[in-house]
């Protein structure tokens, strides 16, 4: 059975824990390397979630324009 990927919030919290453990020297070199690898996978997960969210927002804005309504002004 496949394990469900962590939510963005879960991945971010785990990344914070990993970074803290490594920075505080609570774990040895080998475990630090393993946690670093885990952290890199979590970063990929977070980026994927953010990319998907951005694409959804772009689609929603495009749908509003097609429907004749104006998208929200750019907050730049």
N, C-alpha and C positions, 0 to 999 in steps of 0.2 A: 504494500500500500504506500502510495506517495504522500510525503509530508507536505502540507499546505505551506506556501511561502509566507514569511512574516509580513505583517502590514508595514506600512511606511513608519508608523510610530514605534512599532516593536523593533524594527531594524535599527532605527535611530537610537533608541534606548540601549540596545545591545552594543552598538558602536561606541556609545559613551562609556559603557562599562568596560569594554575592551581597551579603549584608549586610557582610561583611568588606571586600570590594572597594570598596563605596560608602563605608563608614566611613573607610577608609584613604586615600581620595581617589586610588585607582589608576586610575580611569576618569573620563572627562569627563562633562559634563552630559547630553549626548544619550544616551550609553551608559548612564549611571546611570538615566535615565528608562526605557530599554528593559529594563534589568535589574529595575527596580522592577515593571514590568508583568509580567515573567516571574515574579518573586517572588509577585505577587498570584495568579497562576494556580497556582503551586505550593502556596500557602496553601490555596486552594480544594480542591486535590487532597488535601492532608493532612487537611483537615476532613472531606471525603467519606469517606476511609478510616477515620477515627476514628468517624464516625457509623455507618458500616456495621459496624464492630467492636462498637460499643455495642449496636446492634440485635441482632447475633448473640448477644451475651452475655445480653440480656434474653430472647430466644427460648429459649436453653439453660436459663436459670433457670426459665422458665415450663414447659418440658418436664419438668424435674425435679419440679416441683410436681404436674403432672398424673400422673406416674408413681408418685406416692405418697412420693417422697423429699423431704426438706426442702432448699431452697436454702441455700447457705452464708450464715451470718449477715452482716448488713450491717456493714462495717468502719468505720462513721462514728463 
